[in-house]
Amino acid sequence: MKNTPSVDAWLKEAKAQAAAAGCGMFLVHNGVVRESARALVREGAENTKPVKGMLFGYDEEKVAAAVKEAEALEGIACARVWLNEGELRVGDDIMYVLVGGDIRPRVIDALQFLVGKIKNECVSETELY
């Protein structure tokens, strides 16, 4: 799960895996480092200042478990995740998540489920000012 392949190589492989799994469709979510202090906002802070970047990490086992949960949802044929780590700057990619399945509503629900699970249970982030 560590980001050994480039994003381009990962995306090409993930799309090929979705096609091989017989997905009727797939959706991709891309998360990037933004200047807004999103982690602080999620924690309820009212006063936030722009960030220069963040330290980002993740727990591989938790991510793998979240992917399995997403793939077990009805109509979902594949779920793939690419996560960055280390010291990231504004504009850097944090994550790519691809979910494929039979029909759009199920794929949307599974993508929202998996991205939420990753953000809330699998990653650690420290904002840099």
N, CA, C and O atoms as CSV, one atom per row, in Angstrom:
chain,resi,resn,atom,element,x,y,z
A,1,MET,N,N,0.800,-1.191,0.000
A,1,MET,CA,C,0.000,0.000,0.000
A,1,MET,C,C,0.850,1.265,0.000
A,1,MET,O,O,0.382,2.309,-0.454
A,2,LYS,N,N,2.080,1.205,0.492
A,2,LYS,CA,C,2.931,2.393,0.466
A,2,LYS,C,C,3.055,2.870,-0.970
A,2,LYS,O,O,2.947,2.074,-1.903
A,3,ASN,N,N,3.278,4.150,-1.152
A,3,ASN,CA,C,3.167,4.739,-2.480
A,3,ASN,C,C,4.363,4.427,-3.379
A,3,ASN,O,O,4.994,5.339,-3.914
A,4,THR,N,N,4.672,3.151,-3.545
A,4,THR,CA,C,5.774,2.781,-4.427
A,4,THR,C,C,5.509,3.115,-5.888
A,4,THR,O,O,6.405,3.632,-6.555
A,5,PRO,N,N,4.308,2.840,-6.419
A,5,PRO,CA,C,4.119,3.259,-7.806
A,5,PRO,C,C,3.794,4.750,-7.866
A,5,PRO,O,O,3.275,5.324,-6.908
A,6,SER,N,N,4.105,5.362,-8.995
A,6,SER,CA,C,3.691,6.744,-9.195
A,6,SER,C,C,2.168,6.768,-9.246
A,6,SER,O,O,1.533,5.732,-9.445
A,7,VAL,N,N,1.591,7.930,-9.069
A,7,VAL,CA,C,0.135,8.052,-9.148
A,7,VAL,C,C,-0.342,7.619,-10.525
A,7,VAL,O,O,-1.343,6.912,-10.641
A,8,ASP,N,N,0.366,8.036,-11.571
A,8,ASP,CA,C,-0.046,7.671,-12.935
A,8,ASP,C,C,-0.032,6.165,-13.132
A,8,ASP,O,O,-0.973,5.604,-13.695
A,9,ALA,N,N,1.030,5.501,-12.673
A,9,ALA,CA,C,1.114,4.040,-12.810
A,9,ALA,C,C,0.030,3.365,-11.982
A,9,ALA,O,O,-0.587,2.401,-12.434
A,10,TRP,N,N,-0.209,3.869,-10.762
A,10,TRP,CA,C,-1.244,3.292,-9.903
A,10,TRP,C,C,-2.610,3.427,-10.558
A,10,TRP,O,O,-3.377,2.464,-10.592
A,11,LEU,N,N,-2.925,4.619,-11.082
A,11,LEU,CA,C,-4.232,4.859,-11.679
A,11,LEU,C,C,-4.446,3.965,-12.903
A,11,LEU,O,O,-5.533,3.417,-13.089
A,12,LYS,N,N,-3.429,3.820,-13.725
A,12,LYS,CA,C,-3.530,2.956,-14.902
A,12,LYS,C,C,-3.818,1.512,-14.479
A,12,LYS,O,O,-4.675,0.847,-15.060
A,13,GLU,N,N,-3.094,1.035,-13.463
A,13,GLU,CA,C,-3.294,-0.335,-12.966
A,13,GLU,C,C,-4.665,-0.493,-12.315
A,13,GLU,O,O,-5.337,-1.501,-12.532
A,14,ALA,N,N,-5.088,0.488,-11.521
A,14,ALA,CA,C,-6.379,0.413,-10.835
A,14,ALA,C,C,-7.530,0.379,-11.843
A,14,ALA,O,O,-8.498,-0.358,-11.658
A,15,LYS,N,N,-7.425,1.172,-12.902
A,15,LYS,CA,C,-8.460,1.164,-13.949
A,15,LYS,C,C,-8.501,-0.185,-14.660
A,15,LYS,O,O,-9.577,-0.700,-14.962
A,16,ALA,N,N,-7.324,-0.756,-14.927
A,16,ALA,CA,C,-7.262,-2.071,-15.577
A,16,ALA,C,C,-7.871,-3.142,-14.676
A,16,ALA,O,O,-8.572,-4.030,-15.160
A,17,GLN,N,N,-7.608,-3.066,-13.364
A,17,GLN,CA,C,-8.179,-4.026,-12.423
A,17,GLN,C,C,-9.699,-3.878,-12.359
A,17,GLN,O,O,-10.413,-4.875,-12.250
A,18,ALA,N,N,-10.193,-2.649,-12.425
A,18,ALA,CA,C,-11.638,-2.425,-12.408
A,18,ALA,C,C,-12.280,-3.038,-13.652
A,18,ALA,O,O,-13.339,-3.661,-13.568
A,19,ALA,N,N,-11.638,-2.859,-14.797
A,19,ALA,CA,C,-12.167,-3.440,-16.036
A,19,ALA,C,C,-12.149,-4.963,-15.966
A,19,ALA,O,O,-13.107,-5.620,-16.374
A,20,ALA,N,N,-11.062,-5.520,-15.451
A,20,ALA,CA,C,-10.938,-6.977,-15.344
A,20,ALA,C,C,-11.954,-7.559,-14.366
A,20,ALA,O,O,-12.384,-8.703,-14.518
A,21,ALA,N,N,-12.337,-6.770,-13.361
A,21,ALA,CA,C,-13.318,-7.230,-12.372
A,21,ALA,C,C,-14.739,-7.132,-12.915
A,21,ALA,O,O,-15.686,-7.541,-12.244
A,22,GLY,N,N,-14.895,-6.600,-14.111
A,22,GLY,CA,C,-16.212,-6.503,-14.724
A,22,GLY,C,C,-17.043,-5.344,-14.213
A,22,GLY,O,O,-18.272,-5.397,-14.256
A,23,CYS,N,N,-16.392,-4.303,-13.732
A,23,CYS,CA,C,-17.123,-3.145,-13.215
A,23,CYS,C,C,-17.925,-2.477,-14.323
A,23,CYS,O,O,-17.399,-2.195,-15.400
A,24,GLY,N,N,-19.190,-2.228,-14.053
A,24,GLY,CA,C,-20.006,-1.481,-14.995
A,24,GLY,C,C,-19.597,-0.025,-15.019
A,24,GLY,O,O,-19.799,0.673,-16.013
A,25,MET,N,N,-19.023,0.428,-13.920
A,25,MET,CA,C,-18.539,1.799,-13.815
A,25,MET,C,C,-17.609,1.914,-12.626
A,25,MET,O,O,-17.628,1.068,-11.732
A,26,PHE,N,N,-16.800,2.949,-12.611
A,26,PHE,CA,C,-15.977,3.231,-11.438
A,26,PHE,C,C,-15.857,4.733,-11.267
A,26,PHE,O,O,-16.003,5.498,-12.221
A,27,LEU,N,N,-15.590,5.137,-10.044
A,27,LEU,CA,C,-15.378,6.540,-9.715
A,27,LEU,C,C,-14.053,6.660,-8.976
A,27,LEU,O,O,-13.628,5.737,-8.282
A,28,VAL,N,N,-13.406,7.814,-9.135
A,28,VAL,CA,C,-12.125,8.067,-8.484
A,28,VAL,C,C,-12.239,9.341,-7.655
A,28,VAL,O,O,-12.752,10.359,-8.120
A,29,HIS,N,N,-11.751,9.264,-6.420
A,29,HIS,CA,C,-11.664,10.429,-5.538
A,29,HIS,C,C,-10.188,10.799,-5.420
A,29,HIS,O,O,-9.343,9.925,-5.228
A,30,ASN,N,N,-9.874,12.088,-5.533
A,30,ASN,CA,C,-8.503,12.582,-5.358
A,30,ASN,C,C,-8.514,13.614,-4.248
A,30,ASN,O,O,-9.224,14.616,-4.328
A,31,GLY,N,N,-7.729,13.368,-3.215
A,31,GLY,CA,C,-7.588,14.330,-2.130
A,31,GLY,C,C,-6.228,14.986,-2.201
A,31,GLY,O,O,-5.225,14.310,-2.431
A,32,VAL,N,N,-6.177,16.304,-2.005
A,32,VAL,CA,C,-4.922,17.052,-2.045
A,32,VAL,C,C,-4.791,17.915,-0.797
A,32,VAL,O,O,-5.780,18.211,-0.125
A,33,VAL,N,N,-3.561,18.314,-0.495
A,33,VAL,CA,C,-3.310,19.221,0.621
A,33,VAL,C,C,-3.806,20.604,0.217
A,33,VAL,O,O,-3.444,21.122,-0.839
A,34,ARG,N,N,-4.634,21.190,1.063
A,34,ARG,CA,C,-5.174,22.526,0.800
A,34,ARG,C,C,-4.694,23.491,1.865
A,34,ARG,O,O,-4.248,23.078,2.936
A,35,GLU,N,N,-4.786,24.780,1.569
A,35,GLU,CA,C,-4.357,25.798,2.529
A,35,GLU,C,C,-5.257,25.865,3.745
A,35,GLU,O,O,-4.822,26.292,4.814
A,36,SER,N,N,-6.510,25.448,3.597
A,36,SER,CA,C,-7.421,25.512,4.737
A,36,SER,C,C,-7.042,24.445,5.748
A,36,SER,O,O,-6.548,23.375,5.393
A,37,ALA,N,N,-7.276,24.748,6.982
A,37,ALA,CA,C,-6.931,23.828,8.060
A,37,ALA,C,C,-8.079,22.852,8.277
A,37,ALA,O,O,-8.784,22.932,9.283
A,38,ARG,N,N,-8.267,21.936,7.342
A,38,ARG,CA,C,-9.419,21.040,7.357
A,38,ARG,C,C,-9.432,20.118,8.567
A,38,ARG,O,O,-10.498,19.853,9.122
A,39,ALA,N,N,-8.284,19.628,8.984
A,39,ALA,CA,C,-8.268,18.716,10.129
A,39,ALA,C,C,-8.780,19.442,11.370
A,39,ALA,O,O,-9.522,18.870,12.170
A,40,LEU,N,N,-8.381,20.705,11.526
A,40,LEU,CA,C,-8.845,21.472,12.681
A,40,LEU,C,C,-10.343,21.734,12.597
A,40,LEU,O,O,-11.044,21.687,13.608
A,41,VAL,N,N,-10.831,22.009,11.395
A,41,VAL,CA,C,-12.265,22.254,11.210
A,41,VAL,C,C,-13.056,21.001,11.577
A,41,VAL,O,O,-14.089,21.090,12.241
A,42,ARG,N,N,-12.572,19.826,11.146
A,42,ARG,CA,C,-13.255,18.571,11.478
A,42,ARG,C,C,-13.307,18.357,12.983
A,42,ARG,O,O,-14.239,17.738,13.495
A,43,GLU,N,N,-12.307,18.870,13.690
A,43,GLU,CA,C,-12.267,18.705,15.146
A,43,GLU,C,C,-13.033,19.802,15.874
A,43,GLU,O,O,-13.061,19.817,17.105
A,44,GLY,N,N,-13.656,20.720,15.138
A,44,GLY,CA,C,-14.503,21.725,15.753
A,44,GLY,C,C,-13.831,23.044,16.089
A,44,GLY,O,O,-14.455,23.893,16.726
A,45,ALA,N,N,-12.573,23.251,15.684
A,45,ALA,CA,C,-11.893,24.511,15.973
A,45,ALA,C,C,-12.538,25.642,15.181
A,45,ALA,O,O,-12.883,25.472,14.012
A,46,GLU,N,N,-12.697,26.785,15.817
A,46,GLU,CA,C,-13.318,27.919,15.136
A,46,GLU,C,C,-12.280,28.811,14.453
A,46,GLU,O,O,-12.533,29.335,13.368
A,47,ASN,N,N,-11.137,28.983,15.068
A,47,ASN,CA,C,-10.098,29.840,14.502
A,47,ASN,C,C,-9.027,28.974,13.861
A,47,ASN,O,O,-8.323,28.229,14.543
A,48,THR,N,N,-8.911,29.080,12.559
A,48,THR,CA,C,-7.897,28.321,11.848
A,48,THR,C,C,-7.125,29.260,10.940
A,48,THR,O,O,-7.669,30.251,10.454
A,49,LYS,N,N,-5.880,28.952,10.717
A,49,LYS,CA,C,-5.071,29.762,9.813
A,49,LYS,C,C,-4.584,28.878,8.673
A,49,LYS,O,O,-4.549,27.655,8.815
A,50,PRO,N,N,-4.207,29.473,7.547
A,50,PRO,CA,C,-3.756,28.685,6.405
A,50,PRO,C,C,-2.535,27.841,6.760
A,50,PRO,O,O,-1.707,28.235,7.581
A,51,VAL,N,N,-2.440,26.683,6.132
A,51,VAL,CA,C,-1.300,25.800,6.365
A,51,VAL,C,C,-0.348,25.877,5.173
A,51,VAL,O,O,-0.747,26.225,4.061
A,52,LYS,N,N,0.932,25.541,5.431
A,52,LYS,CA,C,1.933,25.450,4.362
A,52,LYS,C,C,2.020,24.015,3.852
A,52,LYS,O,O,2.487,23.758,2.743
A,53,GLY,N,N,1.564,23.095,4.684
A,53,GLY,CA,C,1.625,21.691,4.315
A,53,GLY,C,C,1.176,20.826,5.471
A,53,GLY,O,O,0.551,21.308,6.416
A,54,MET,N,N,1.497,19.537,5.393
A,54,MET,CA,C,1.136,18.648,6.493
A,54,MET,C,C,2.044,17.432,6.507
A,54,MET,O,O,2.604,17.027,5.488
A,55,LEU,N,N,2.169,16.866,7.695
A,55,LEU,CA,C,2.790,15.555,7.847
A,55,LEU,C,C,1.650,14.558,7.769
A,55,LEU,O,O,0.674,14.667,8.511
A,56,PHE,N,N,1.768,13.598,6.884
A,56,PHE,CA,C,0.673,12.676,6.631
A,56,PHE,C,C,1.185,11.248,6.705
A,56,PHE,O,O,2.232,10.926,6.143
A,57,GLY,N,N,0.452,10.405,7.392
A,57,GLY,CA,C,0.796,8.997,7.483
A,57,GLY,C,C,-0.464,8.164,7.564
A,57,GLY,O,O,-1.566,8.696,7.695
A,58,TYR,N,N,-0.296,6.849,7.484
A,58,TYR,CA,C,-1.453,5.970,7.534
A,58,TYR,C,C,-1.061,4.600,8.043
A,58,TYR,O,O,0.106,4.213,8.016
A,59,ASP,N,N,-2.067,3.876,8.510
A,59,ASP,CA,C,-1.908,2.519,9.020
A,59,ASP,C,C,-2.330,1.554,7.908
A,59,ASP,O,O,-3.510,1.470,7.570
A,60,GLU,N,N,-1.364,0.830,7.346
A,60,GLU,CA,C,-1.644,-0.068,6.218
A,60,GLU,C,C,-2.701,-1.115,6.535
A,60,GLU,O,O,-3.560,-1.403,5.702
A,61,GLU,N,N,-2.644,-1.688,7.735
A,61,GLU,CA,C,-3.604,-2.731,8.095
A,61,GLU,C,C,-5.020,-2.181,8.157
A,61,GLU,O,O,-5.962,-2.827,7.700
A,62,LYS,N,N,-5.171,-0.993,8.719
A,62,LYS,CA,C,-6.499,-0.383,8.796
A,62,LYS,C,C,-7.028,-0.041,7.401
A,62,LYS,O,O,-8.215,-0.211,7.124
A,63,VAL,N,N,-6.145,0.439,6.530
A,63,VAL,CA,C,-6.568,0.760,5.160
A,63,VAL,C,C,-6.997,-0.517,4.442
A,63,VAL,O,O,-8.029,-0.532,3.770
A,64,ALA,N,N,-6.215,-1.589,4.578
A,64,ALA,CA,C,-6.559,-2.865,3.937
A,64,ALA,C,C,-7.911,-3.376,4.435
A,64,ALA,O,O,-8.708,-3.890,3.650
A,65,ALA,N,N,-8.170,-3.237,5.731
A,65,ALA,CA,C,-9.452,-3.667,6.297
A,65,ALA,C,C,-10.600,-2.813,5.743
A,65,ALA,O,O,-11.675,-3.337,5.451
A,66,ALA,N,N,-10.377,-1.513,5.600
A,66,ALA,CA,C,-11.407,-0.624,5.058
A,66,ALA,C,C,-11.711,-0.977,3.600
A,66,ALA,O,O,-12.869,-0.944,3.183
A,67,VAL,N,N,-10.678,-1.314,2.825
A,67,VAL,CA,C,-10.876,-1.711,1.433
A,67,VAL,C,C,-11.719,-2.989,1.368
A,67,VAL,O,O,-12.630,-3.093,0.547
A,68,LYS,N,N,-11.414,-3.956,2.233
A,68,LYS,CA,C,-12.198,-5.206,2.259
A,68,LYS,C,C,-13.653,-4.927,2.606
A,68,LYS,O,O,-14.560,-5.521,2.023
A,69,GLU,N,N,-13.876,-4.022,3.558
A,69,GLU,CA,C,-15.253,-3.664,3.923
A,69,GLU,C,C,-15.987,-3.055,2.732
A,69,GLU,O,O,-17.148,-3.379,2.481
A,70,ALA,N,N,-15.311,-2.176,2.001
A,70,ALA,CA,C,-15.938,-1.541,0.838
A,70,ALA,C,C,-16.240,-2.575,-0.234
A,70,ALA,O,O,-17.310,-2.539,-0.843
A,71,GLU,N,N,-15.322,-3.487,-0.471
A,71,GLU,CA,C,-15.531,-4.505,-1.498
A,71,GLU,C,C,-16.648,-5.485,-1.119
A,71,GLU,O,O,-17.213,-6.150,-1.987
A,72,ALA,N,N,-16.959,-5.571,0.161
A,72,ALA,CA,C,-18.028,-6.462,0.616
A,72,ALA,C,C,-19.418,-5.830,0.470
A,72,ALA,O,O,-20.431,-6.508,0.642
A,73,LEU,N,N,-19.463,-4.540,0.156
A,73,LEU,CA,C,-20.751,-3.876,-0.016
A,73,LEU,C,C,-21.435,-4.394,-1.279
A,73,LEU,O,O,-20.773,-4.756,-2.251
A,74,GLU,N,N,-22.752,-4.423,-1.254
A,74,GLU,CA,C,-23.525,-4.948,-2.379
A,74,GLU,C,C,-23.201,-4.215,-3.675
A,74,GLU,O,O,-23.211,-2.985,-3.727
A,75,GLY,N,N,-22.916,-4.985,-4.715
A,75,GLY,CA,C,-22.688,-4.429,-6.038
A,75,GLY,C,C,-21.290,-3.900,-6.292
A,75,GLY,O,O,-21.013,-3.401,-7.382
A,76,ILE,N,N,-20.400,-3.996,-5.308
A,76,ILE,CA,C,-19.046,-3.461,-5.469
A,76,ILE,C,C,-18.097,-4.584,-5.880
A,76,ILE,O,O,-18.011,-5.618,-5.218
A,77,ALA,N,N,-17.387,-4.360,-6.987
A,77,ALA,CA,C,-16.487,-5.377,-7.530
A,77,ALA,C,C,-15.024,-5.115,-7.184
A,77,ALA,O,O,-14.227,-6.051,-7.123
A,78,CYS,N,N,-14.662,-3.845,-6.957
A,78,CYS,CA,C,-13.264,-3.554,-6.620
A,78,CYS,C,C,-13.151,-2.210,-5.904
A,78,CYS,O,O,-13.956,-1.300,-6.100
A,79,ALA,N,N,-12.138,-2.126,-5.083
A,79,ALA,CA,C,-11.794,-0.877,-4.407
A,79,ALA,C,C,-10.272,-0.836,-4.308
A,79,ALA,O,O,-9.647,-1.817,-3.905
A,80,ARG,N,N,-9.686,0.282,-4.669
A,80,ARG,CA,C,-8.235,0.448,-4.647
A,80,ARG,C,C,-7.909,1.792,-4.012
A,80,ARG,O,O,-8.642,2.767,-4.176
A,81,VAL,N,N,-6.783,1.827,-3.278
A,81,VAL,CA,C,-6.389,3.044,-2.577
A,81,VAL,C,C,-4.895,3.304,-2.801
A,81,VAL,O,O,-4.079,2.386,-2.717
A,82,TRP,N,N,-4.547,4.558,-3.087
A,82,TRP,CA,C,-3.161,5.021,-3.125
A,82,TRP,C,C,-3.073,6.149,-2.125
A,82,TRP,O,O,-3.852,7.100,-2.188
A,83,LEU,N,N,-2.123,6.056,-1.195
A,83,LEU,CA,C,-1.938,7.097,-0.190
A,83,LEU,C,C,-0.497,7.578,-0.197
A,83,LEU,O,O,0.436,6.786,-0.331
A,84,ASN,N,N,-0.328,8.867,-0.052
A,84,ASN,CA,C,0.983,9.468,0.065
A,84,ASN,C,C,1.359,9.489,1.536
A,84,ASN,O,O,0.519,9.214,2.392
A,85,GLU,N,N,2.598,9.809,1.839
A,85,GLU,CA,C,2.985,9.958,3.242
A,85,GLU,C,C,4.198,10.853,3.344
A,85,GLU,O,O,4.889,11.121,2.361
A,86,GLY,N,N,4.439,11.307,4.559
A,86,GLY,CA,C,5.587,12.173,4.807
A,86,GLY,C,C,5.168,13.627,4.869
A,86,GLY,O,O,4.009,13.952,5.127
A,87,GLU,N,N,6.145,14.498,4.625
A,87,GLU,CA,C,5.885,15.933,4.654
A,87,GLU,C,C,5.396,16.371,3.281
A,87,GLU,O,O,6.138,16.320,2.300
A,88,LEU,N,N,4.155,16.796,3.222
A,88,LEU,CA,C,3.517,17.183,1.974
A,88,LEU,C,C,3.258,18.683,1.971
A,88,LEU,O,O,3.042,19.285,3.023
A,89,ARG,N,N,3.281,19.274,0.807
A,89,ARG,CA,C,3.043,20.703,0.635
A,89,ARG,C,C,1.666,20.933,0.027
A,89,ARG,O,O,1.069,20.014,-0.534
A,90,VAL,N,N,1.168,22.148,0.136
A,90,VAL,CA,C,-0.113,22.510,-0.471
A,90,VAL,C,C,-0.060,22.156,-1.953
A,90,VAL,O,O,0.885,22.510,-2.658
A,91,GLY,N,N,-1.095,21.450,-2.410
A,91,GLY,CA,C,-1.179,21.024,-3.800
A,91,GLY,C,C,-0.739,19.594,-4.027
A,91,GLY,O,O,-1.070,19.004,-5.055
A,92,ASP,N,N,0.012,19.015,-3.077
A,92,ASP,CA,C,0.435,17.620,-3.220
A,92,ASP,C,C,-0.760,16.679,-3.076
A,92,ASP,O,O,-1.691,16.951,-2.318
A,93,ASP,N,N,-0.720,15.578,-3.809
A,93,ASP,CA,C,-1.745,14.544,-3.666
A,93,ASP,C,C,-1.600,13.852,-2.325
A,93,ASP,O,O,-0.493,13.508,-1.911
A,94,ILE,N,N,-2.727,13.646,-1.644
A,94,ILE,CA,C,-2.765,12.872,-0.408
A,94,ILE,C,C,-3.251,11.472,-0.713
A,94,ILE,O,O,-2.666,10.488,-0.261
A,95,MET,N,N,-4.323,11.386,-1.483
A,95,MET,CA,C,-4.907,10.068,-1.748
A,95,MET,C,C,-5.624,10.029,-3.080
A,95,MET,O,O,-6.118,11.039,-3.582
A,96,TYR,N,N,-5.665,8.828,-3.635
A,96,TYR,CA,C,-6.545,8.478,-4.735
A,96,TYR,C,C,-7.296,7.235,-4.285
A,96,TYR,O,O,-6.696,6.286,-3.782
A,97,VAL,N,N,-8.610,7.244,-4.468
A,97,VAL,CA,C,-9.438,6.100,-4.121
A,97,VAL,C,C,-10.298,5.784,-5.338
A,97,VAL,O,O,-11.003,6.653,-5.850
A,98,LEU,N,N,-10.237,4.538,-5.797
A,98,LEU,CA,C,-11.050,4.090,-6.923
A,98,LEU,C,C,-11.986,3.002,-6.419
A,98,LEU,O,O,-11.555,2.053,-5.763
A,99,VAL,N,N,-13.273,3.147,-6.732
A,99,VAL,CA,C,-14.267,2.132,-6.396
A,99,VAL,C,C,-15.053,1.836,-7.659
A,99,VAL,O,O,-15.496,2.747,-8.358
A,100,GLY,N,N,-15.223,0.546,-7.947
A,100,GLY,CA,C,-15.979,0.131,-9.119
A,100,GLY,C,C,-17.057,-0.864,-8.752
A,100,GLY,O,O,-16.912,-1.641,-7.808
A,101,GLY,N,N,-18.139,-0.830,-9.508
A,101,GLY,CA,C,-19.235,-1.744,-9.224
A,101,GLY,C,C,-20.255,-1.761,-10.340
A,101,GLY,O,O,-19.986,-1.388,-11.481
A,102,ASP,N,N,-21.448,-2.215,-9.957
A,102,ASP,CA,C,-22.470,-2.443,-10.975
A,102,ASP,C,C,-23.252,-1.194,-11.375
A,102,ASP,O,O,-23.439,-0.937,-12.564
A,103,ILE,N,N,-23.708,-0.422,-10.403
A,103,ILE,CA,C,-24.516,0.759,-10.734
A,103,ILE,C,C,-24.036,1.973,-9.947
A,103,ILE,O,O,-23.498,1.854,-8.846
A,104,ARG,N,N,-24.243,3.130,-10.539
A,104,ARG,CA,C,-23.733,4.385,-9.994
A,104,ARG,C,C,-24.100,4.639,-8.525
A,104,ARG,O,O,-23.206,4.965,-7.745
A,105,PRO,N,N,-25.356,4.509,-8.111
A,105,PRO,CA,C,-25.679,4.808,-6.704
A,105,PRO,C,C,-24.863,3.955,-5.715
A,105,PRO,O,O,-24.419,4.462,-4.685
A,106,ARG,N,N,-24.670,2.688,-6.020
A,106,ARG,CA,C,-23.890,1.831,-5.118
A,106,ARG,C,C,-22.422,2.232,-5.109
A,106,ARG,O,O,-21.776,2.215,-4.061
A,107,VAL,N,N,-21.900,2.589,-6.269
A,107,VAL,CA,C,-20.499,2.990,-6.352
A,107,VAL,C,C,-20.282,4.299,-5.597
A,107,VAL,O,O,-19.285,4.448,-4.890
A,108,ILE,N,N,-21.198,5.239,-5.741
A,108,ILE,CA,C,-21.105,6.512,-5.002
A,108,ILE,C,C,-21.121,6.245,-3.499
A,108,ILE,O,O,-20.284,6.772,-2.767
A,109,ASP,N,N,-22.067,5.433,-3.037
A,109,ASP,CA,C,-22.152,5.126,-1.606
A,109,ASP,C,C,-20.877,4.458,-1.094
A,109,ASP,O,O,-20.383,4.793,-0.017
A,110,ALA,N,N,-20.350,3.515,-1.868
A,110,ALA,CA,C,-19.140,2.806,-1.447
A,110,ALA,C,C,-17.927,3.731,-1.438
A,110,ALA,O,O,-17.075,3.633,-0.555
A,111,LEU,N,N,-17.847,4.626,-2.419
A,111,LEU,CA,C,-16.736,5.580,-2.458
A,111,LEU,C,C,-16.793,6.512,-1.258
A,111,LEU,O,O,-15.774,6.764,-0.614
A,112,GLN,N,N,-17.983,7.025,-0.954
A,112,GLN,CA,C,-18.135,7.892,0.223
A,112,GLN,C,C,-17.798,7.136,1.502
A,112,GLN,O,O,-17.144,7.681,2.392
A,113,PHE,N,N,-18.239,5.889,1.598
A,113,PHE,CA,C,-17.938,5.060,2.761
A,113,PHE,C,C,-16.430,4.895,2.922
A,113,PHE,O,O,-15.891,5.117,4.007
A,114,LEU,N,N,-15.753,4.508,1.848
A,114,LEU,CA,C,-14.322,4.215,1.939
A,114,LEU,C,C,-13.497,5.466,2.218
A,114,LEU,O,O,-12.597,5.429,3.057
A,115,VAL,N,N,-13.782,6.568,1.535
A,115,VAL,CA,C,-13.045,7.808,1.789
A,115,VAL,C,C,-13.266,8.264,3.235
A,115,VAL,O,O,-12.317,8.672,3.905
A,116,GLY,N,N,-14.499,8.199,3.716
A,116,GLY,CA,C,-14.781,8.578,5.098
A,116,GLY,C,C,-14.055,7.700,6.092
A,116,GLY,O,O,-13.503,8.192,7.076
A,117,LYS,N,N,-14.052,6.414,5.841
A,117,LYS,CA,C,-13.369,5.462,6.728
A,117,LYS,C,C,-11.869,5.765,6.770
A,117,LYS,O,O,-11.266,5.774,7.843
A,118,ILE,N,N,-11.277,6.011,5.616
A,118,ILE,CA,C,-9.837,6.320,5.570
A,118,ILE,C,C,-9.555,7.599,6.340
A,118,ILE,O,O,-8.657,7.631,7.181
A,119,LYS,N,N,-10.317,8.661,6.058
A,119,LYS,CA,C,-10.076,9.948,6.710
A,119,LYS,C,C,-10.252,9.879,8.222
A,119,LYS,O,O,-9.498,10.502,8.970
A,120,ASN,N,N,-11.247,9.122,8.669
A,120,ASN,CA,C,-11.573,9.117,10.092
A,120,ASN,C,C,-10.888,8.040,10.920
A,120,ASN,O,O,-10.772,8.182,12.137
A,121,GLU,N,N,-10.429,6.960,10.280
A,121,GLU,CA,C,-9.908,5.843,11.061
A,121,GLU,C,C,-8.516,5.350,10.669
A,121,GLU,O,O,-7.908,4.585,11.419
A,122,CYS,N,N,-8.005,5.762,9.529
A,122,CYS,CA,C,-6.787,5.130,9.017
A,122,CYS,C,C,-5.579,6.045,8.892
A,122,CYS,O,O,-4.458,5.557,8.748
A,123,VAL,N,N,-5.774,7.347,8.943
A,123,VAL,CA,C,-4.667,8.267,8.678
A,123,VAL,C,C,-4.332,9.119,9.892
A,123,VAL,O,O,-5.131,9.276,10.815
A,124,SER,N,N,-3.126,9.661,9.855
A,124,SER,CA,C,-2.709,10.662,10.843
A,124,SER,C,C,-2.212,11.859,10.061
A,124,SER,O,O,-1.496,11.716,9.070
A,125,GLU,N,N,-2.591,13.026,10.508
A,125,GLU,CA,C,-2.164,14.244,9.824
A,125,GLU,C,C,-1.856,15.331,10.842
A,125,GLU,O,O,-2.596,15.546,11.802
A,126,THR,N,N,-0.757,15.998,10.606
A,126,THR,CA,C,-0.346,17.134,11.430
A,126,THR,C,C,-0.111,18.301,10.484
A,126,THR,O,O,0.725,18.221,9.584
A,127,GLU,N,N,-0.839,19.371,10.686
A,127,GLU,CA,C,-0.716,20.507,9.799
A,127,GLU,C,C,0.537,21.323,10.113
A,127,GLU,O,O,0.911,21.485,11.274
A,128,LEU,N,N,1.177,21.830,9.066
A,128,LEU,CA,C,2.399,22.624,9.194
A,128,LEU,C,C,2.087,24.070,8.832
A,128,LEU,O,O,1.527,24.348,7.772
A,129,TYR,N,N,2.457,24.996,9.731
A,129,TYR,CA,C,2.155,26.426,9.516
A,129,TYR,C,C,3.396,27.199,9.162
A,129,TYR,O,O,3.331,28.409,8.949
